[in-house]
Amino acid sequence: MNGKPHWLGWVVLVAILAAIAVRASSPIVRTGGDLTWYIEVGELVLSGEDIYATSNPTTNTWPPLFALMAAPLAILARLNVHVTRVLWATAMLLSLAGSLHFSIRLVYGKPLVTRYRAGAVSVASAAALVPTLLALRAILPNFRFLQVNALVLLLALVGCYLIARSRPGAGGAILGVAAAIKIIPIFFVPYLVWKRWWQALGAMLVSGAALTILPIVVFGFDRWWSYVSRFLGGSASSTFIATGSQSLYTMFHRILVLPNWWNREFILPDRVAMDTGAVIAVLMAFVVFAALFIVVSRQRGVRPSSPAVVTEFAIVLGASILFLPFAWRHYFVFLLPAYVVLWRAAMAGIGDARIDPYSLDHGQRRRIRRLLGLGVLLQVGLSSSLLGAGTATALKNNSGVAVSALLILAALLYFRWLLGQRPAGGSLPLAGDPPQSSVSSVTTSQ
């Protein structure tokens, strides 16, 4: 628990890396996964063709900036597509390792290292391996499809870490970069408004807007505006409701609209118009979630590096997935920081909160363990090898992943509420933290 490695940890780490390699081998050798569509859009940029009208309309759901980022991938693919796939998979693996590293730094105040030393957390320790195992069912699909999520998560966590290190301008700017690439981190905007962290908010808005406008240099204003209009229009007018989507919108759509919604053989259409009832239900859910979040995070005078704020970061990252119009299973890799927080809260033990702010009493730890365990068991239940293909598919098709994420968020909200009962919520110094006096400018007024 203290970050020291064990020989069994190295065995588990090797097994995780082997599973990732196996999962990535098929797209690297044969299909290319979603990287194929990234390369396709990049080729359209290089050839000067319309990136939305010419490409497959069911795959190009990305903003114009992403198309520019895909152009270098297209150039590499012209040289050797298989090498490009290997390099991309390697970049995603490094991004995942970086995401775990910054999650550990936020929660434990220590760096993640491969060779253990005092004041650090080993990559082969339970503190690093258990959260990775808990998130594995979301991690592996990212390598099956060679998705970009790990990079976006890494950027978001770097932004959070910089804010925790009393560098709100730099942190907000990085969050803006992440949101410009993929819209998920945009949910930090209302969070920063609530915290009244105006410097971080301003930097996020400026960097996000600058990168969104940047493609004008390549496309020209008229074509860029056409691209932005079609991107926003496509996102707002319809959404994917395929069986794999796990957003709250998809959940409510299935409950309110679809007949016989538990029928495990029922296959939903790939794309349907947004349902008014489902949209209203999601808006109501957002209001309820926001109200709960406000109630549990109303504590004043909390340092940005405190467990309270770190828990809030994890809540925002997890909730952002559920409130998207559509969310595939691999999006839920954004729950990795939540698993790091909850594992420490569940295993920290009983002690003086002034020494270890993650310490809880028996009853509190038991409740967190139950919520975490239920969420994980539901994830495990989605495995066809355990319950059979029919039952596992029925659970997945009926938002099993979304329900699991809701349980994880409930555990985070409960832990954040517990921290709010303490005078200052506790605080852990991060490695290289500046003196207390230098962080006063970003201490929240909430």
C-alpha positions in Angstrom: 0.0 0.0 0.0 2.9 2.3 0.7 4.1 2.1 -2.9 6.7 -0.6 -2.5 6.9 -3.3 -5.2 6.4 -7.1 -4.7 7.5 -9.9 -7.0 3.8 -10.7 -7.6 3.4 -7.1 -8.7 5.9 -7.5 -11.5 4.1 -10.6 -12.6 0.8 -8.7 -12.8 2.5 -5.8 -14.6 3.9 -8.2 -17.3 0.5 -9.8 -17.6 -1.2 -6.4 -18.2 1.4 -5.4 -20.8 0.9 -8.7 -22.5 -2.8 -8.2 -22.6 -2.3 -4.8 -24.1 0.1 -6.2 -26.7 -2.4 -8.9 -27.7 -5.3 -6.5 -27.9 -3.2 -4.1 -30.1 -1.8 -6.8 -32.4 -4.9 -7.2 -34.5 -5.3 -3.5 -35.5 -1.6 -3.1 -36.0 -1.4 -6.1 -38.3 -4.7 -6.0 -40.1 -7.5 -3.5 -39.5 -5.8 -0.4 -38.2 -8.7 0.4 -35.9 -9.8 4.0 -35.6 -6.3 5.0 -36.7 -7.4 4.1 -40.2 -10.0 6.9 -40.1 -7.5 9.3 -38.6 -5.2 8.6 -41.5 -8.1 8.9 -44.0 -9.0 12.4 -42.7 -5.3 13.4 -42.7 -5.0 12.4 -46.4 -8.0 14.6 -47.2 -6.2 17.5 -45.5 -3.1 16.8 -47.6 -5.0 16.6 -50.8 -7.1 19.6 -50.1 -10.4 17.8 -50.2 -13.5 18.3 -48.0 -12.8 16.5 -44.7 -16.5 16.0 -43.9 -18.2 15.6 -47.3 -15.5 13.2 -48.7 -14.9 11.1 -45.7 -17.2 8.5 -44.2 -19.8 10.5 -42.4 -20.2 7.9 -39.6 -16.5 8.1 -38.7 -15.4 11.7 -39.0 -16.9 13.1 -35.8 -13.8 15.2 -35.0 -13.3 19.0 -35.1 -11.1 20.6 -37.8 -8.1 20.8 -35.5 -8.0 17.0 -35.2 -7.9 16.7 -39.0 -4.7 18.8 -39.0 -3.2 16.6 -36.3 -4.0 13.6 -38.4 -2.0 14.9 -41.4 1.4 13.9 -40.0 0.0 10.4 -39.4 -1.1 10.3 -43.0 2.5 11.2 -44.1 3.9 8.4 -42.0 1.4 6.0 -43.3 2.5 6.7 -46.9 6.0 5.5 -45.9 4.8 2.4 -43.9 1.4 2.0 -42.5 2.3 -0.9 -40.1 5.2 1.2 -38.6 2.8 4.0 -38.2 0.4 1.8 -36.3 3.2 0.5 -34.0 4.3 4.1 -33.3 0.8 5.2 -32.6 0.1 2.2 -30.2 3.4 3.0 -28.5 2.4 6.7 -28.1 -0.9 5.6 -26.6 0.8 3.2 -24.2 3.2 6.0 -23.1 0.2 8.3 -22.7 -1.5 5.8 -20.5 1.6 5.4 -18.4 1.8 9.2 -18.1 -1.9 9.3 -17.0 -1.2 6.8 -14.3 1.9 8.8 -13.3 0.0 12.1 -12.8 -2.9 10.3 -11.1 -0.4 8.9 -8.6 1.3 12.3 -8.1 -2.0 13.9 -7.4 -3.3 11.3 -5.0 0.0 10.3 -3.2 2.1 13.4 -3.7 4.9 11.1 -5.1 6.2 10.2 -8.5 5.6 6.9 -10.2 8.9 5.0 -10.8 10.0 1.7 -12.3 12.8 1.3 -9.8 11.5 1.8 -6.3 13.0 4.4 -4.0 11.9 6.1 -0.8 9.4 8.9 -1.5 8.1 7.3 -4.7 5.5 4.8 -5.8 6.6 1.7 -7.8 4.8 0.8 -10.9 4.7 -2.8 -9.6 3.0 -1.8 -6.3 -0.7 -2.2 -5.4 -1.1 1.6 -5.5 -0.4 1.6 -9.2 -1.5 -1.9 -10.3 -4.9 -2.2 -8.6 -6.4 1.0 -10.2 -4.9 -0.2 -13.6 -6.6 -3.6 -13.2 -9.9 -1.9 -12.2 -9.7 0.2 -15.4 -8.5 -2.6 -17.6 -11.8 -3.3 -19.3 -11.8 0.3 -20.5 -8.0 0.4 -21.2 -7.9 -2.6 -23.5 -10.6 -1.4 -26.0 -8.4 1.7 -26.6 -5.7 -0.5 -27.9 -8.2 -2.7 -29.8 -9.3 0.4 -31.7 -6.0 2.4 -31.4 -8.0 5.3 -30.0 -6.7 8.8 -29.0 -8.4 8.8 -25.5 -5.2 8.1 -23.5 -3.5 11.2 -25.0 -6.5 13.4 -24.1 -6.6 12.0 -20.6 -2.9 12.6 -20.1 -3.3 16.3 -21.2 -6.3 16.7 -18.8 -4.3 15.3 -15.9 -1.3 17.4 -16.7 -3.6 20.4 -16.6 -5.0 19.3 -13.2 -1.6 18.7 -11.8 -0.3 22.1 -12.8 -3.4 23.7 -11.2 -2.6 21.7 -8.0 1.0 22.9 -8.2 -0.3 26.5 -8.1 0.2 27.2 -11.8 -3.4 27.9 -12.8 -2.5 29.7 -16.1 -0.4 26.8 -17.4 -2.9 24.2 -16.1 -5.9 25.9 -17.7 -4.0 26.3 -21.0 -3.3 22.5 -21.1 -7.0 21.8 -20.4 -7.9 24.0 -23.3 -5.5 22.0 -25.6 -7.1 18.8 -24.5 -10.7 20.1 -25.0 -9.8 21.4 -28.5 -8.6 17.9 -29.5 -11.6 16.1 -28.1 -14.5 17.8 -26.4 -14.5 15.7 -23.2 -12.5 18.1 -21.0 -14.9 20.9 -21.8 -16.7 20.0 -18.6 -13.9 21.6 -16.6 -15.3 25.0 -17.7 -18.3 25.0 -15.4 -16.1 23.4 -12.7 -13.6 26.3 -12.9 -16.4 28.8 -12.8 -17.8 27.1 -9.7 -14.4 27.2 -8.0 -13.9 30.8 -9.1 -10.4 30.0 -10.5 -10.6 32.7 -13.1 -7.0 32.6 -14.2 -7.3 28.9 -15.0 -10.6 29.4 -16.7 -9.4 32.3 -18.8 -6.3 30.4 -19.9 -8.4 27.3 -20.8 -10.9 29.4 -22.9 -8.1 31.3 -24.6 -6.0 28.3 -25.5 -9.0 26.2 -26.6 -10.3 29.1 -28.8 -6.9 29.7 -30.3 -6.5 26.1 -31.3 -10.0 25.9 -32.6 -9.3 29.0 -34.8 -5.8 27.8 -35.8 -7.0 25.7 -38.8 -8.0 28.9 -40.6 -4.3 29.1 -41.5 -4.6 25.9 -43.6 -8.2 25.9 -44.7 -9.0 29.6 -45.0 -11.8 31.3 -43.2 -14.7 30.2 -45.4 -13.9 26.5 -45.5 -13.0 26.6 -41.8 -16.3 28.1 -40.9 -18.1 25.5 -43.0 -16.2 22.8 -41.2 -17.0 24.2 -37.8 -20.7 24.6 -38.6 -21.0 21.0 -39.9 -19.1 19.6 -36.9 -21.3 21.4 -34.4 -24.5 20.7 -36.4 -23.6 17.0 -36.7 -22.9 16.8 -33.0 -26.2 18.5 -32.0 -28.7 17.1 -34.5 -28.1 13.4 -34.1 -26.1 10.9 -32.2 -24.9 7.3 -32.3 -27.2 4.9 -30.3 -25.4 1.7 -31.2 -25.5 -1.0 -28.6 -22.0 -0.1 -27.3 -22.8 3.5 -26.4 -22.9 4.1 -22.6 -23.8 7.7 -22.1 -26.8 8.8 -19.9 -28.5 10.0 -23.1 -28.3 6.5 -24.5 -29.5 5.0 -21.2 -32.6 7.2 -21.1 -33.3 6.7 -24.8 -33.4 3.0 -24.2 -35.7 3.3 -21.2 -38.1 5.9 -22.6 -38.2 5.1 -26.3 -37.3 1.5 -27.1 -39.8 -1.3 -26.8 -38.7 -4.5 -25.1 -35.4 -2.8 -24.2 -34.0 -5.8 -22.2 -34.3 -8.1 -25.2 -30.7 -9.3 -25.5 -31.2 -10.0 -29.2 -32.4 -6.4 -30.0 -30.0 -4.4 -32.1 -30.4 -0.7 -32.2 -29.9 1.4 -35.3 -26.5 3.0 -35.8 -27.7 6.5 -35.8 -31.0 8.1 -34.8 -32.4 11.6 -34.2 -32.1 12.9 -30.6 -35.2 12.1 -28.6 -36.8 15.0 -26.7 -37.6 12.9 -23.6 -34.1 11.5 -23.3 -32.6 15.0 -23.7 -34.9 16.4 -21.0 -34.0 13.4 -18.7 -30.2 14.0 -19.2 -30.7 17.7 -18.5 -32.5 16.8 -15.3 -29.8 14.4 -14.4 -27.2 17.1 -15.0 -29.0 19.5 -12.7 -29.3 16.8 -10.0 -25.6 15.9 -10.3 -24.5 19.5 -10.3 -26.6 20.1 -7.1 -25.0 17.1 -5.4 -21.6 18.2 -6.4 -22.2 21.7 -5.1 -23.4 20.4 -1.8 -20.5 18.1 -1.2 -17.8 20.6 -2.4 -19.0 23.7 -0.7 -16.1 23.7 1.8 -14.1 26.9 1.9 -10.3 27.5 2.1 -9.2 24.2 0.4 -5.8 24.1 -1.2 -5.7 23.0 -4.9 -3.4 20.1 -3.9 -5.7 18.8 -1.3 -7.4 15.4 -1.5 -10.7 17.2 -1.7 -9.8 19.0 -4.9 -8.0 15.9 -6.4 -11.3 14.0 -5.8 -13.2 16.8 -7.6 -10.8 16.4 -10.6 -11.7 12.7 -10.7 -15.4 13.5 -10.4 -15.3 15.9 -13.3 -13.4 13.5 -15.5 -15.7 10.7 -14.8 -18.9 12.6 -15.1 -17.9 14.2 -18.4 -18.1 10.8 -20.1 -21.7 10.2 -19.0 -23.0 13.5 -20.2 -21.7 13.2 -23.7 -24.3 12.4 -26.4 -22.5 9.1 -26.9 -19.8 7.3 -25.0 -18.1 4.0 -26.0 -16.6 1.7 -23.5 -13.0 2.9 -24.2 -14.0 6.4 -23.2 -14.3 5.2 -19.6 -10.5 5.1 -19.3 -11.2 8.6 -17.9 -12.2 6.8 -14.7 -8.5 5.8 -14.0 -7.9 8.8 -11.6 -11.2 7.8 -9.8 -9.8 4.3 -9.2 -6.6 5.7 -7.8 -8.5 8.0 -5.4 -10.9 5.3 -4.3 -8.2 2.6 -3.8 -6.3 4.8 -1.5 -9.5 5.9 0.4 -10.6 2.3 0.7 -7.2 1.0 1.9 -5.6 3.9 3.8 -6.8 2.6 7.1 -7.7 4.3 10.3 -5.4 7.1 11.5 -4.9 10.8 12.2 -6.4 12.7 9.2 -3.9 15.5 9.9 -1.1 12.9 9.0 -3.0 11.0 6.3 -6.0 12.9 5.0 -7.3 9.8 3.2 -7.8 8.0 6.6 -11.4 6.9 7.3 -13.1 4.9 10.0 -14.3 1.3 9.5 -17.8 2.2 8.4 -16.8 4.9 5.9 -14.2 2.6 4.3 -16.7 -0.2 4.2 -19.3 2.0 2.3 -16.6 3.1 -0.2 -15.5 -0.5 -0.7 -19.1 -1.6 -1.3 -19.8 1.0 -4.0 -16.4 0.4 -5.6 -16.9 -3.3 -5.5 -20.4 -3.2 -7.0 -19.1 -1.0 -9.8 -16.2 -3.4 -10.5 -18.4 -6.5 -10.2 -20.8 -5.0 -12.8 -17.8 -4.4 -15.1 -16.7 -8.0 -14.6 -20.2 -9.2 -15.3 -19.9 -7.7 -18.8 -17.4 -10.5 -19.6 -19.0 -13.1 -21.8 -16.5 -15.7 -20.5 -18.1 -15.5 -17.1 -21.8 -15.0 -17.7 -22.1 -16.1 -21.3 -22.4 -14.0 -24.4 -26.1 -13.5 -24.2 -26.3 -12.1 -20.7 -23.1 -10.1 -21.0 -24.4 -8.5 -24.2 -27.7 -7.7 -22.6 -26.0 -6.0 -19.7 -23.8 -4.0 -22.1 -26.6 -3.1 -24.4 -28.6 -1.8 -21.5 -26.0 0.6 -20.2 -24.2 -1.7 -17.8 -21.0 0.3 -18.1 -22.9 3.5 -17.5 -24.4 2.1 -14.3 -21.0 0.9 -13.2 -19.6 4.5 -13.7 -22.5 5.9 -11.7 -21.6 3.7 -8.8 -18.0 4.9 -9.0 -19.1 8.5 -9.1 -21.3 7.8 -6.1 -18.3 6.5 -4.2 -16.3 9.6 -5.2 -19.1 12.0 -4.1 -19.4 10.2 -0.8 -15.7 10.4 -0.2 -15.7 14.1 -1.1 -18.5 14.7 1.3 -16.5 13.0 4.1 -13.5 15.2 3.3 -15.8 18.2 3.6 -16.6 17.3 7.2 -13.1 18.1 8.2 -11.9 21.6 9.1 -9.6 22.0 6.0 -10.2 18.7 4.1 -6.5 17.8 4.6 -3.7 18.4 2.2 -0.8 16.5 0.9 2.2 18.3 -0.4 3.1 17.4 -4.0 6.7 16.7 -4.9 8.3 20.1 -5.5 5.3 22.0 -4.0 5.9 25.8 -3.6 5.7 27.3 -0.1 2.2 27.8 1.3 2.3 31.5 0.7 2.7 31.1 -3.0 -0.5 29.1 -3.4 -2.8 31.6 -1.8 -3.7 33.2 -5.1 -5.3 30.0 -6.3 -7.0 28.8 -3.1 -10.6 28.4 -3.9 -13.3 30.5 -2.3 -15.7 27.6 -2.5 
